[in-house]
Amino acid sequence: MMVTDEIEGKLGPIVKIMDLPEQPVAVVDFDGKELLFPFLTLFFKNIDRKNKELLVRLPEGLVDIYRNT
């Protein structure tokens, strides 16, 4: 499923979901790096199952952490 952020644009495909004790975490292939975010409906804006797309609104600055490493 392709992940797109409302502000940052297309991030990349989900490669796995880690079921951690605290919360599930999505791992996205972000320009060859692993971008992790809490896989919670709180961040979901739209799920398009037909086209396999997930629109999210991630916390401000989260994508920048991965972009600058």
PDB file of N, H, CA, C and O in Angstrom:
ATOM      1  N   MET A   1       0.850  -1.173   0.000  1.00  0.00           N
ATOM      2  CA  MET A   1       0.000   0.000   0.000  1.00  0.00           C
ATOM      3  C   MET A   1       0.896   1.238   0.000  1.00  0.00           C
ATOM      4  O   MET A   1       1.817   1.337   0.812  1.00  0.00           O
ATOM      5  N   MET A   2       0.636   2.165  -0.893  1.00  0.00           N
ATOM      6  H   MET A   2      -0.112   2.083  -1.552  1.00  0.00           H
ATOM      7  CA  MET A   2       1.400   3.400  -1.007  1.00  0.00           C
ATOM      8  C   MET A   2       0.902   4.397   0.038  1.00  0.00           C
ATOM      9  O   MET A   2      -0.304   4.569   0.216  1.00  0.00           O
ATOM     10  N   VAL A   3       1.834   5.050   0.726  1.00  0.00           N
ATOM     11  H   VAL A   3       2.813   4.910   0.581  1.00  0.00           H
ATOM     12  CA  VAL A   3       1.495   6.040   1.748  1.00  0.00           C
ATOM     13  C   VAL A   3       1.787   7.430   1.215  1.00  0.00           C
ATOM     14  O   VAL A   3       2.873   7.705   0.705  1.00  0.00           O
ATOM     15  N   THR A   4       0.788   8.306   1.346  1.00  0.00           N
ATOM     16  H   THR A   4      -0.094   8.082   1.761  1.00  0.00           H
ATOM     17  CA  THR A   4       0.941   9.704   0.964  1.00  0.00           C
ATOM     18  C   THR A   4       0.531  10.559   2.150  1.00  0.00           C
ATOM     19  O   THR A   4      -0.525  10.346   2.746  1.00  0.00           O
ATOM     20  N   ASP A   5       1.373  11.528   2.488  1.00  0.00           N
ATOM     21  H   ASP A   5       2.230  11.700   2.003  1.00  0.00           H
ATOM     22  CA  ASP A   5       1.061  12.462   3.568  1.00  0.00           C
ATOM     23  C   ASP A   5       0.416  13.707   2.970  1.00  0.00           C
ATOM     24  O   ASP A   5       0.809  14.164   1.896  1.00  0.00           O
ATOM     25  N   GLU A   6      -0.576  14.253   3.669  1.00  0.00           N
ATOM     26  H   GLU A   6      -0.896  13.883   4.540  1.00  0.00           H
ATOM     27  CA  GLU A   6      -1.281  15.448   3.164  1.00  0.00           C
ATOM     28  C   GLU A   6      -0.342  16.622   2.928  1.00  0.00           C
ATOM     29  O   GLU A   6      -0.557  17.405   2.003  1.00  0.00           O
ATOM     30  N   ILE A   7       0.679  16.756   3.736  1.00  0.00           N
ATOM     31  H   ILE A   7       0.854  16.120   4.487  1.00  0.00           H
ATOM     32  CA  ILE A   7       1.605  17.895   3.622  1.00  0.00           C
ATOM     33  C   ILE A   7       2.850  17.532   2.808  1.00  0.00           C
ATOM     34  O   ILE A   7       3.252  18.284   1.920  1.00  0.00           O
ATOM     35  N   GLU A   8       3.455  16.392   3.106  1.00  0.00           N
ATOM     36  H   GLU A   8       3.129  15.781   3.827  1.00  0.00           H
ATOM     37  CA  GLU A   8       4.741  16.009   2.530  1.00  0.00           C
ATOM     38  C   GLU A   8       4.641  15.335   1.165  1.00  0.00           C
ATOM     39  O   GLU A   8       5.636  15.239   0.446  1.00  0.00           O
ATOM     40  N   GLY A   9       3.446  14.868   0.802  1.00  0.00           N
ATOM     41  H   GLY A   9       2.638  14.946   1.386  1.00  0.00           H
ATOM     42  CA  GLY A   9       3.282  14.186  -0.472  1.00  0.00           C
ATOM     43  C   GLY A   9       3.569  12.694  -0.358  1.00  0.00           C
ATOM     44  O   GLY A   9       3.504  12.117   0.728  1.00  0.00           O
ATOM     45  N   LYS A  10       3.887  12.080  -1.494  1.00  0.00           N
ATOM     46  H   LYS A  10       3.940  12.549  -2.376  1.00  0.00           H
ATOM     47  CA  LYS A  10       4.095  10.631  -1.546  1.00  0.00           C
ATOM     48  C   LYS A  10       5.341  10.255  -0.748  1.00  0.00           C
ATOM     49  O   LYS A  10       6.418  10.812  -0.961  1.00  0.00           O
ATOM     50  N   LEU A  11       5.180   9.300   0.175  1.00  0.00           N
ATOM     51  H   LEU A  11       4.305   8.848   0.348  1.00  0.00           H
ATOM     52  CA  LEU A  11       6.287   8.858   1.018  1.00  0.00           C
ATOM     53  C   LEU A  11       6.895   7.557   0.530  1.00  0.00           C
ATOM     54  O   LEU A  11       8.117   7.412   0.512  1.00  0.00           O
ATOM     55  N   GLY A  12       6.054   6.604   0.131  1.00  0.00           N
ATOM     56  H   GLY A  12       5.061   6.722   0.146  1.00  0.00           H
ATOM     57  CA  GLY A  12       6.541   5.314  -0.337  1.00  0.00           C
ATOM     58  C   GLY A  12       5.610   4.205   0.105  1.00  0.00           C
ATOM     59  O   GLY A  12       4.606   4.452   0.774  1.00  0.00           O
ATOM     60  N   PRO A  13       5.946   2.979  -0.271  1.00  0.00           N
ATOM     61  CA  PRO A  13       5.091   1.843   0.061  1.00  0.00           C
ATOM     62  C   PRO A  13       5.360   1.315   1.480  1.00  0.00           C
ATOM     63  O   PRO A  13       6.480   1.388   1.986  1.00  0.00           O
ATOM     64  N   ILE A  14       4.310   0.788   2.096  1.00  0.00           N
ATOM     65  H   ILE A  14       3.400   0.729   1.685  1.00  0.00           H
ATOM     66  CA  ILE A  14       4.480   0.093   3.371  1.00  0.00           C
ATOM     67  C   ILE A  14       5.134  -1.246   3.063  1.00  0.00           C
ATOM     68  O   ILE A  14       4.638  -2.010   2.235  1.00  0.00           O
ATOM     69  N   VAL A  15       6.253  -1.530   3.736  1.00  0.00           N
ATOM     70  H   VAL A  15       6.655  -0.910   4.409  1.00  0.00           H
ATOM     71  CA  VAL A  15       6.938  -2.797   3.517  1.00  0.00           C
ATOM     72  C   VAL A  15       6.615  -3.817   4.608  1.00  0.00           C
ATOM     73  O   VAL A  15       6.718  -5.024   4.389  1.00  0.00           O
ATOM     74  N   LYS A  16       6.221  -3.318   5.791  1.00  0.00           N
ATOM     75  H   LYS A  16       6.138  -2.338   5.969  1.00  0.00           H
ATOM     76  CA  LYS A  16       5.775  -4.221   6.843  1.00  0.00           C
ATOM     77  C   LYS A  16       5.107  -3.429   7.957  1.00  0.00           C
ATOM     78  O   LYS A  16       5.279  -2.216   8.079  1.00  0.00           O
ATOM     79  N   ILE A  17       4.340  -4.153   8.765  1.00  0.00           N
ATOM     80  H   ILE A  17       4.201  -5.138   8.666  1.00  0.00           H
ATOM     81  CA  ILE A  17       3.729  -3.597   9.962  1.00  0.00           C
ATOM     82  C   ILE A  17       4.320  -4.362  11.138  1.00  0.00           C
ATOM     83  O   ILE A  17       4.235  -5.588  11.198  1.00  0.00           O
ATOM     84  N   MET A  18       4.919  -3.630  12.071  1.00  0.00           N
ATOM     85  H   MET A  18       4.989  -2.633  12.022  1.00  0.00           H
ATOM     86  CA  MET A  18       5.471  -4.266  13.268  1.00  0.00           C
ATOM     87  C   MET A  18       4.434  -4.152  14.385  1.00  0.00           C
ATOM     88  O   MET A  18       3.976  -3.056  14.708  1.00  0.00           O
ATOM     89  N   ASP A  19       4.073  -5.280  14.963  1.00  0.00           N
ATOM     90  H   ASP A  19       4.445  -6.170  14.700  1.00  0.00           H
ATOM     91  CA  ASP A  19       3.077  -5.301  16.031  1.00  0.00           C
ATOM     92  C   ASP A  19       3.801  -5.223  17.366  1.00  0.00           C
ATOM     93  O   ASP A  19       4.058  -6.243  18.006  1.00  0.00           O
ATOM     94  N   LEU A  20       4.126  -4.006  17.779  1.00  0.00           N
ATOM     95  H   LEU A  20       3.918  -3.177  17.260  1.00  0.00           H
ATOM     96  CA  LEU A  20       4.844  -3.786  19.030  1.00  0.00           C
ATOM     97  C   LEU A  20       3.861  -3.742  20.194  1.00  0.00           C
ATOM     98  O   LEU A  20       2.683  -3.451  19.986  1.00  0.00           O
ATOM     99  N   PRO A  21       4.316  -4.024  21.412  1.00  0.00           N
ATOM    100  CA  PRO A  21       3.404  -4.024  22.566  1.00  0.00           C
ATOM    101  C   PRO A  21       2.691  -2.689  22.789  1.00  0.00           C
ATOM    102  O   PRO A  21       1.533  -2.668  23.205  1.00  0.00           O
ATOM    103  N   GLU A  22       3.370  -1.584  22.517  1.00  0.00           N
ATOM    104  H   GLU A  22       4.311  -1.601  22.180  1.00  0.00           H
ATOM    105  CA  GLU A  22       2.775  -0.266  22.744  1.00  0.00           C
ATOM    106  C   GLU A  22       1.739   0.090  21.687  1.00  0.00           C
ATOM    107  O   GLU A  22       0.668   0.612  21.994  1.00  0.00           O
ATOM    108  N   GLN A  23       2.083  -0.206  20.423  1.00  0.00           N
ATOM    109  H   GLN A  23       2.953  -0.631  20.173  1.00  0.00           H
ATOM    110  CA  GLN A  23       1.218   0.130  19.288  1.00  0.00           C
ATOM    111  C   GLN A  23       1.827  -0.447  18.019  1.00  0.00           C
ATOM    112  O   GLN A  23       3.034  -0.680  17.965  1.00  0.00           O
ATOM    113  N   PRO A  24       1.007  -0.680  16.994  1.00  0.00           N
ATOM    114  CA  PRO A  24       1.572  -1.133  15.723  1.00  0.00           C
ATOM    115  C   PRO A  24       2.327   0.010  15.045  1.00  0.00           C
ATOM    116  O   PRO A  24       1.955   1.177  15.171  1.00  0.00           O
ATOM    117  N   VAL A  25       3.390  -0.345  14.326  1.00  0.00           N
ATOM    118  H   VAL A  25       3.692  -1.293  14.224  1.00  0.00           H
ATOM    119  CA  VAL A  25       4.218   0.650  13.648  1.00  0.00           C
ATOM    120  C   VAL A  25       4.359   0.238  12.182  1.00  0.00           C
ATOM    121  O   VAL A  25       4.702  -0.904  11.876  1.00  0.00           O
ATOM    122  N   ALA A  26       4.090   1.183  11.287  1.00  0.00           N
ATOM    123  H   ALA A  26       3.812   2.110  11.535  1.00  0.00           H
ATOM    124  CA  ALA A  26       4.268   0.942   9.857  1.00  0.00           C
ATOM    125  C   ALA A  26       5.700   1.286   9.464  1.00  0.00           C
ATOM    126  O   ALA A  26       6.265   2.281   9.920  1.00  0.00           O
ATOM    127  N   VAL A  27       6.273   0.445   8.611  1.00  0.00           N
ATOM    128  H   VAL A  27       5.815  -0.362   8.240  1.00  0.00           H
ATOM    129  CA  VAL A  27       7.610   0.691   8.063  1.00  0.00           C
ATOM    130  C   VAL A  27       7.422   0.994   6.579  1.00  0.00           C
ATOM    131  O   VAL A  27       6.897   0.171   5.830  1.00  0.00           O
ATOM    132  N   VAL A  28       7.852   2.174   6.166  1.00  0.00           N
ATOM    133  H   VAL A  28       8.279   2.843   6.775  1.00  0.00           H
ATOM    134  CA  VAL A  28       7.690   2.645   4.792  1.00  0.00           C
ATOM    135  C   VAL A  28       9.055   2.767   4.135  1.00  0.00           C
ATOM    136  O   VAL A  28      10.002   3.251   4.754  1.00  0.00           O
ATOM    137  N   ASP A  29       9.162   2.333   2.891  1.00  0.00           N
ATOM    138  H   ASP A  29       8.392   1.940   2.388  1.00  0.00           H
ATOM    139  CA  ASP A  29      10.394   2.511   2.116  1.00  0.00           C
ATOM    140  C   ASP A  29      10.400   3.953   1.601  1.00  0.00           C
ATOM    141  O   ASP A  29       9.757   4.270   0.600  1.00  0.00           O
ATOM    142  N   PHE A  30      11.133   4.813   2.300  1.00  0.00           N
ATOM    143  H   PHE A  30      11.655   4.555   3.113  1.00  0.00           H
ATOM    144  CA  PHE A  30      11.180   6.247   2.016  1.00  0.00           C
ATOM    145  C   PHE A  30      12.526   6.576   1.389  1.00  0.00           C
ATOM    146  O   PHE A  30      13.504   6.816   2.097  1.00  0.00           O
ATOM    147  N   ASP A  31      12.575   6.586   0.073  1.00  0.00           N
ATOM    148  H   ASP A  31      11.780   6.391  -0.502  1.00  0.00           H
ATOM    149  CA  ASP A  31      13.808   6.869  -0.664  1.00  0.00           C
ATOM    150  C   ASP A  31      14.958   5.966  -0.201  1.00  0.00           C
ATOM    151  O   ASP A  31      16.080   6.430  -0.003  1.00  0.00           O
ATOM    152  N   GLY A  32      14.666   4.681  -0.034  1.00  0.00           N
ATOM    153  H   GLY A  32      13.754   4.303  -0.196  1.00  0.00           H
ATOM    154  CA  GLY A  32      15.691   3.727   0.361  1.00  0.00           C
ATOM    155  C   GLY A  32      15.963   3.656   1.852  1.00  0.00           C
ATOM    156  O   GLY A  32      16.785   2.853   2.295  1.00  0.00           O
ATOM    157  N   LYS A  33      15.281   4.487   2.632  1.00  0.00           N
ATOM    158  H   LYS A  33      14.614   5.140   2.273  1.00  0.00           H
ATOM    159  CA  LYS A  33      15.421   4.481   4.087  1.00  0.00           C
ATOM    160  C   LYS A  33      14.125   3.936   4.692  1.00  0.00           C
ATOM    161  O   LYS A  33      13.078   3.961   4.045  1.00  0.00           O
ATOM    162  N   GLU A  34      14.197   3.446   5.924  1.00  0.00           N
ATOM    163  H   GLU A  34      15.048   3.425   6.449  1.00  0.00           H
ATOM    164  CA  GLU A  34      12.998   3.015   6.624  1.00  0.00           C
ATOM    165  C   GLU A  34      12.414   4.194   7.386  1.00  0.00           C
ATOM    166  O   GLU A  34      13.066   4.755   8.267  1.00  0.00           O
ATOM    167  N   LEU A  35      11.191   4.568   7.050  1.00  0.00           N
ATOM    168  H   LEU A  35      10.661   4.112   6.335  1.00  0.00           H
ATOM    169  CA  LEU A  35      10.454   5.593   7.775  1.00  0.00           C
ATOM    170  C   LEU A  35       9.423   4.858   8.617  1.00  0.00           C
ATOM    171  O   LEU A  35       8.635   4.076   8.084  1.00  0.00           O
ATOM    172  N   LEU A  36       9.416   5.095   9.914  1.00  0.00           N
ATOM    173  H   LEU A  36      10.056   5.730  10.347  1.00  0.00           H
ATOM    174  CA  LEU A  36       8.474   4.436  10.807  1.00  0.00           C
ATOM    175  C   LEU A  36       7.476   5.447  11.350  1.00  0.00           C
ATOM    176  O   LEU A  36       7.834   6.573  11.696  1.00  0.00           O
ATOM    177  N   PHE A  37       6.216   5.025  11.418  1.00  0.00           N
ATOM    178  H   PHE A  37       5.925   4.110  11.137  1.00  0.00           H
ATOM    179  CA  PHE A  37       5.206   5.865  12.058  1.00  0.00           C
ATOM    180  C   PHE A  37       4.173   4.985  12.735  1.00  0.00           C
ATOM    181  O   PHE A  37       3.922   3.866  12.287  1.00  0.00           O
ATOM    182  N   PRO A  38       3.563   5.483  13.822  1.00  0.00           N
ATOM    183  CA  PRO A  38       2.531   4.709  14.510  1.00  0.00           C
ATOM    184  C   PRO A  38       1.374   4.428  13.550  1.00  0.00           C
ATOM    185  O   PRO A  38       0.807   5.348  12.960  1.00  0.00           O
ATOM    186  N   PHE A  39       1.039   3.161  13.404  1.00  0.00           N
ATOM    187  H   PHE A  39       1.500   2.414  13.883  1.00  0.00           H
ATOM    188  CA  PHE A  39      -0.022   2.759  12.472  1.00  0.00           C
ATOM    189  C   PHE A  39      -1.361   2.840  13.193  1.00  0.00           C
ATOM    190  O   PHE A  39      -1.962   1.826  13.546  1.00  0.00           O
ATOM    191  N   LEU A  40      -1.813   4.078  13.400  1.00  0.00           N
ATOM    192  H   LEU A  40      -1.325   4.902  13.113  1.00  0.00           H
ATOM    193  CA  LEU A  40      -3.029   4.355  14.151  1.00  0.00           C
ATOM    194  C   LEU A  40      -4.019   5.120  13.281  1.00  0.00           C
ATOM    195  O   LEU A  40      -3.628   5.974  12.484  1.00  0.00           O
ATOM    196  N   THR A  41      -5.290   4.811  13.436  1.00  0.00           N
ATOM    197  H   THR A  41      -5.607   4.117  14.083  1.00  0.00           H
ATOM    198  CA  THR A  41      -6.322   5.483  12.643  1.00  0.00           C
ATOM    199  C   THR A  41      -6.348   6.987  12.903  1.00  0.00           C
ATOM    200  O   THR A  41      -6.886   7.746  12.097  1.00  0.00           O
ATOM    201  N   LEU A  42      -5.781   7.412  14.002  1.00  0.00           N
ATOM    202  H   LEU A  42      -5.345   6.795  14.656  1.00  0.00           H
ATOM    203  CA  LEU A  42      -5.672   8.838  14.314  1.00  0.00           C
ATOM    204  C   LEU A  42      -5.003   9.610  13.169  1.00  0.00           C
ATOM    205  O   LEU A  42      -5.351  10.761  12.906  1.00  0.00           O
ATOM    206  N   PHE A  43      -4.043   8.970  12.493  1.00  0.00           N
ATOM    207  H   PHE A  43      -3.760   8.035  12.707  1.00  0.00           H
ATOM    208  CA  PHE A  43      -3.300   9.621  11.418  1.00  0.00           C
ATOM    209  C   PHE A  43      -3.893   9.371  10.033  1.00  0.00           C
ATOM    210  O   PHE A  43      -3.489  10.022   9.070  1.00  0.00           O
ATOM    211  N   PHE A  44      -4.838   8.446   9.915  1.00  0.00           N
ATOM    212  H   PHE A  44      -5.167   7.917  10.697  1.00  0.00           H
ATOM    213  CA  PHE A  44      -5.425   8.099   8.618  1.00  0.00           C
ATOM    214  C   PHE A  44      -6.434   9.162   8.193  1.00  0.00           C
ATOM    215  O   PHE A  44      -7.287   9.570   8.981  1.00  0.00           O
ATOM    216  N   LYS A  45      -6.330   9.599   6.960  1.00  0.00           N
ATOM    217  H   LYS A  45      -5.637   9.267   6.320  1.00  0.00           H
ATOM    218  CA  LYS A  45      -7.300  10.541   6.396  1.00  0.00           C
ATOM    219  C   LYS A  45      -8.190   9.849   5.369  1.00  0.00           C
ATOM    220  O   LYS A  45      -9.372  10.172   5.251  1.00  0.00           O
ATOM    221  N   ASN A  46      -7.627   8.899   4.628  1.00  0.00           N
ATOM    222  H   ASN A  46      -6.667   8.636   4.724  1.00  0.00           H
ATOM    223  CA  ASN A  46      -8.407   8.147   3.648  1.00  0.00           C
ATOM    224  C   ASN A  46      -7.682   6.846   3.320  1.00  0.00           C
ATOM    225  O   ASN A  46      -6.460   6.812   3.182  1.00  0.00           O
ATOM    226  N   ILE A  47      -8.465   5.780   3.200  1.00  0.00           N
ATOM    227  H   ILE A  47      -9.458   5.807   3.313  1.00  0.00           H
ATOM    228  CA  ILE A  47      -7.927   4.490   2.784  1.00  0.00           C
ATOM    229  C   ILE A  47      -8.618   4.113   1.481  1.00  0.00           C
ATOM    230  O   ILE A  47      -9.836   3.932   1.446  1.00  0.00           O
ATOM    231  N   ASP A  48      -7.841   3.996   0.412  1.00  0.00           N
ATOM    232  H   ASP A  48      -6.852   4.142   0.441  1.00  0.00           H
ATOM    233  CA  ASP A  48      -8.359   3.598  -0.893  1.00  0.00           C
ATOM    234  C   ASP A  48      -7.891   2.169  -1.149  1.00  0.00           C
ATOM    235  O   ASP A  48      -6.810   1.949  -1.694  1.00  0.00           O
ATOM    236  N   ARG A  49      -8.708   1.209  -0.756  1.00  0.00           N
ATOM    237  H   ARG A  49      -9.587   1.388  -0.313  1.00  0.00           H
ATOM    238  CA  ARG A  49      -8.327  -0.199  -0.881  1.00  0.00           C
ATOM    239  C   ARG A  49      -8.197  -0.622  -2.342  1.00  0.00           C
ATOM    240  O   ARG A  49      -7.328  -1.425  -2.681  1.00  0.00           O
ATOM    241  N   LYS A  50      -9.050  -0.088  -3.199  1.00  0.00           N
ATOM    242  H   LYS A  50      -9.756   0.565  -2.923  1.00  0.00           H
ATOM    243  CA  LYS A  50      -9.024  -0.460  -4.615  1.00  0.00           C
ATOM    244  C   LYS A  50      -7.680  -0.109  -5.250  1.00  0.00           C
ATOM    245  O   LYS A  50      -7.088  -0.921  -5.962  1.00  0.00           O
ATOM    246  N   ASN A  51      -7.206   1.108  -4.984  1.00  0.00           N
ATOM    247  H   ASN A  51      -7.686   1.767  -4.406  1.00  0.00           H
ATOM    248  CA  ASN A  51      -5.939   1.574  -5.568  1.00  0.00           C
ATOM    249  C   ASN A  51      -4.741   1.373  -4.641  1.00  0.00           C
ATOM    250  O   ASN A  51      -3.622   1.775  -4.959  1.00  0.00           O
ATOM    251  N   LYS A  52      -4.991   0.748  -3.496  1.00  0.00           N
ATOM    252  H   LYS A  52      -5.900   0.422  -3.238  1.00  0.00           H
ATOM    253  CA  LYS A  52      -3.938   0.448  -2.506  1.00  0.00           C
ATOM    254  C   LYS A  52      -3.165   1.701  -2.103  1.00  0.00           C
ATOM    255  O   LYS A  52      -1.939   1.756  -2.194  1.00  0.00           O
ATOM    256  N   GLU A  53      -3.921   2.705  -1.654  1.00  0.00           N
ATOM    257  H   GLU A  53      -4.917   2.660  -1.580  1.00  0.00           H
ATOM    258  CA  GLU A  53      -3.322   3.963  -1.223  1.00  0.00           C
ATOM    259  C   GLU A  53      -3.843   4.346   0.160  1.00  0.00           C
ATOM    260  O   GLU A  53      -5.025   4.186   0.465  1.00  0.00           O
ATOM    261  N   LEU A  54      -2.934   4.852   0.982  1.00  0.00           N
ATOM    262  H   LEU A  54      -1.974   4.982   0.734  1.00  0.00           H
ATOM    263  CA  LEU A  54      -3.278   5.319   2.318  1.00  0.00           C
ATOM    264  C   LEU A  54      -2.863   6.777   2.428  1.00  0.00           C
ATOM    265  O   LEU A  54      -1.685   7.109   2.296  1.00  0.00           O
ATOM    266  N   LEU A  55      -3.838   7.645   2.669  1.00  0.00           N
ATOM    267  H   LEU A  55      -4.795   7.376   2.776  1.00  0.00           H
ATOM    268  CA  LEU A  55      -3.565   9.070   2.865  1.00  0.00           C
ATOM    269  C   LEU A  55      -3.498   9.313   4.366  1.00  0.00           C
ATOM    270  O   LEU A  55      -4.418   8.961   5.103  1.00  0.00           O
ATOM    271  N   VAL A  56      -2.396   9.921   4.814  1.00  0.00           N
ATOM    272  H   VAL A  56      -1.648  10.208   4.216  1.00  0.00           H
ATOM    273  CA  VAL A  56      -2.198  10.162   6.239  1.00  0.00           C
ATOM    274  C   VAL A  56      -1.875  11.627   6.490  1.00  0.00           C
ATOM    275  O   VAL A  56      -1.551  12.381   5.572  1.00  0.00           O
ATOM    276  N   ARG A  57      -1.972  12.002   7.739  1.00  0.00           N
ATOM    277  H   ARG A  57      -2.236  11.390   8.485  1.00  0.00           H
ATOM    278  CA  ARG A  57      -1.502  13.324   8.211  1.00  0.00           C
ATOM    279  C   ARG A  57      -0.613  13.025   9.408  1.00  0.00           C
ATOM    280  O   ARG A  57      -1.089  12.924  10.539  1.00  0.00           O
ATOM    281  N   LEU A  58       0.691  12.883   9.147  1.00  0.00           N
ATOM    282  H   LEU A  58       1.078  12.964   8.228  1.00  0.00           H
ATOM    283  CA  LEU A  58       1.640  12.533  10.202  1.00  0.00           C
ATOM    284  C   LEU A  58       1.986  13.768  11.028  1.00  0.00           C
ATOM    285  O   LEU A  58       1.838  14.897  10.560  1.00  0.00           O
ATOM    286  N   PRO A  59       2.444  13.550  12.253  1.00  0.00           N
ATOM    287  CA  PRO A  59       2.831  14.689  13.099  1.00  0.00           C
ATOM    288  C   PRO A  59       3.885  15.557  12.428  1.00  0.00           C
ATOM    289  O   PRO A  59       4.772  15.058  11.735  1.00  0.00           O
ATOM    290  N   GLU A  60       3.773  16.847  12.641  1.00  0.00           N
ATOM    291  H   GLU A  60       3.052  17.252  13.204  1.00  0.00           H
ATOM    292  CA  GLU A  60       4.706  17.805  12.053  1.00  0.00           C
ATOM    293  C   GLU A  60       6.137  17.462  12.453  1.00  0.00           C
ATOM    294  O   GLU A  60       6.422  17.234  13.629  1.00  0.00           O
ATOM    295  N   GLY A  61       7.023  17.427  11.484  1.00  0.00           N
ATOM    296  H   GLY A  61       6.791  17.613  10.529  1.00  0.00           H
ATOM    297  CA  GLY A  61       8.435  17.182  11.730  1.00  0.00           C
ATOM    298  C   GLY A  61       8.844  15.720  11.652  1.00  0.00           C
ATOM    299  O   GLY A  61      10.038  15.431  11.576  1.00  0.00           O
ATOM    300  N   LEU A  62       7.894  14.783  11.667  1.00  0.00           N
ATOM    301  H   LEU A  62       6.923  15.018  11.729  1.00  0.00           H
ATOM    302  CA  LEU A  62       8.249  13.360  11.644  1.00  0.00           C
ATOM    303  C   LEU A  62       8.982  12.992  10.360  1.00  0.00           C
ATOM    304  O   LEU A  62      10.011  12.317  10.416  1.00  0.00           O
ATOM    305  N   VAL A  63       8.489  13.409   9.228  1.00  0.00           N
ATOM    306  H   VAL A  63       7.654  13.957   9.182  1.00  0.00           H
ATOM    307  CA  VAL A  63       9.131  13.078   7.949  1.00  0.00           C
ATOM    308  C   VAL A  63      10.502  13.740   7.853  1.00  0.00           C
ATOM    309  O   VAL A  63      11.430  13.161   7.289  1.00  0.00           O
ATOM    310  N   ASP A  64      10.638  14.947   8.397  1.00  0.00           N
ATOM    311  H   ASP A  64       9.884  15.418   8.855  1.00  0.00           H
ATOM    312  CA  ASP A  64      11.922  15.658   8.363  1.00  0.00           C
ATOM    313  C   ASP A  64      13.022  14.896   9.081  1.00  0.00           C
ATOM    314  O   ASP A  64      14.187  14.973   8.693  1.00  0.00           O
ATOM    315  N   ILE A  65      12.662  14.162  10.124  1.00  0.00           N
ATOM    316  H   ILE A  65      11.715  14.099  10.440  1.00  0.00           H
ATOM    317  CA  ILE A  65      13.649  13.361  10.856  1.00  0.00           C
ATOM    318  C   ILE A  65      14.298  12.360   9.904  1.00  0.00           C
ATOM    319  O   ILE A  65      15.513  12.166   9.939  1.00  0.00           O
ATOM    320  N   TYR A  66      13.494  11.729   9.060  1.00  0.00           N
ATOM    321  H   TYR A  66      12.507  11.887   9.032  1.00  0.00           H
ATOM    322  CA  TYR A  66      14.009  10.721   8.140  1.00  0.00           C
ATOM    323  C   TYR A  66      14.648  11.349   6.903  1.00  0.00           C
ATOM    324  O   TYR A  66      15.561  10.771   6.314  1.00  0.00           O
ATOM    325  N   ARG A  67      14.179  12.502   6.519  1.00  0.00           N
ATOM    326  H   ARG A  67      13.437  12.971   6.997  1.00  0.00           H
ATOM    327  CA  ARG A  67      14.733  13.185   5.350  1.00  0.00           C
ATOM    328  C   ARG A  67      16.153  13.691   5.641  1.00  0.00           C
ATOM    329  O   ARG A  67      16.990  13.728   4.739  1.00  0.00           O
ATOM    330  N   ASN A  68      16.422  14.071   6.863  1.00  0.00           N
ATOM    331  H   ASN A  68      15.743  14.042   7.596  1.00  0.00           H
ATOM    332  CA  ASN A  68      17.696  14.675   7.213  1.00  0.00           C
ATOM    333  C   ASN A  68      18.718  13.687   7.756  1.00  0.00           C
ATOM    334  O   ASN A  68      19.750  14.098   8.287  1.00  0.00           O
ATOM    335  N   THR A  69      18.446  12.380   7.632  1.00  0.00           N
ATOM    336  H   THR A  69      17.607  12.045   7.201  1.00  0.00           H
ATOM    337  CA  THR A  69      19.430  11.402   8.128  1.00  0.00           C
ATOM    338  C   THR A  69      20.107  10.694   6.982  1.00  0.00           C
ATOM    339  O   THR A  69      20.963   9.838   7.205  1.00  0.00           O
TER     340      THR A  69
END
